[in-house]
Amino acid sequence: MEMSLITQLKILKLSKIKPNFSKLAREYEIDRRTVKKYYDGYEGKPAHRNKASKLDKHKQLIAQKLQIKGANVKAVYEFIVDEVDENIGTYSNFNKYV
């Protein structure tokens, strides 16, 4: 979204002037509903979602298995997939989690 549009909308809002959304939409070549959405205070999607990981319920087991001498991340991943829960996601996500 162009900063000039957002700035213009803020100025109009502070001046308590209702903008012509259709005119602004034509000017910036976007949909009028998008202009209204930003006028109403939309700031865009958040950069990060606060979502629980599938691995959170196995956190203690993962830590316990990784403390075993000679155990590596791949072995712990394979153990959990085979013995505990096969729906924990991919190895790359598991590796990032650890």
C-alpha positions in Angstrom: 0.0 0.0 0.0 1.3 3.4 -0.9 2.3 5.5 2.0 1.0 8.6 0.3 -2.5 7.2 0.3 -2.3 6.2 4.0 -1.0 9.7 4.8 -3.7 11.3 2.8 -6.4 9.2 4.6 -4.9 10.1 8.0 -5.1 13.8 7.1 -8.7 13.5 6.0 -9.6 11.6 9.1 -7.9 14.2 11.4 -9.7 16.9 9.5 -13.0 15.0 10.1 -13.6 15.0 6.3 -15.1 11.9 4.8 -13.1 11.1 1.7 -14.5 10.2 -1.7 -13.3 6.5 -1.7 -14.1 6.0 -5.4 -12.1 9.0 -6.5 -9.1 7.9 -4.3 -9.4 4.4 -5.7 -9.2 5.6 -9.3 -6.3 7.9 -8.4 -4.3 5.1 -6.8 -5.6 2.3 -9.1 -7.0 0.1 -6.3 -10.4 -1.0 -5.2 -12.6 1.5 -3.3 -13.3 -1.0 -0.6 -9.5 -1.3 0.0 -9.3 2.5 0.4 -12.2 2.4 2.9 -10.5 -0.5 4.8 -7.4 1.6 5.2 -9.4 4.6 6.2 -11.1 2.6 8.9 -7.7 1.7 10.4 -6.5 -1.5 8.7 -2.7 -1.8 9.0 -2.1 -5.0 7.0 -1.6 -8.6 8.0 0.6 -9.3 11.0 4.1 -10.5 10.2 3.9 -13.5 12.6 1.0 -15.6 13.7 0.8 -16.6 17.3 0.0 -20.3 16.7 0.9 -23.2 18.8 3.3 -25.7 17.3 2.4 -29.4 16.8 5.6 -30.1 18.7 4.7 -28.2 21.9 3.0 -31.3 23.4 6.2 -33.3 22.9 8.6 -30.6 24.1 9.6 -32.4 27.3 10.1 -35.7 25.5 12.3 -34.1 22.8 14.5 -32.4 25.4 14.8 -35.7 27.3 15.8 -37.7 24.2 18.3 -35.1 23.1 20.1 -35.3 26.4 20.9 -38.9 25.8 24.6 -39.2 24.8 24.9 -40.0 21.1 21.4 -39.0 20.2 20.9 -36.6 17.3 18.0 -34.5 16.0 17.2 -36.9 13.1 17.1 -39.9 15.5 14.8 -38.1 17.9 12.5 -37.1 15.0 12.3 -40.6 13.7 11.6 -42.0 17.2 8.7 -39.6 17.7 7.3 -40.2 14.2 7.5 -44.0 14.6 6.6 -44.5 18.3 4.6 -41.5 19.5 2.9 -39.3 16.9 3.2 -39.5 13.2 1.5 -36.2 12.6 4.3 -33.9 14.0 5.2 -32.3 10.6 8.3 -32.4 8.5 11.8 -33.0 9.6 12.9 -29.5 8.6 10.3 -27.9 10.9 11.3 -30.3 13.7 14.9 -29.2 13.2 13.9 -25.5 13.4 11.9 -26.2 16.5 14.8 -27.9 18.3 
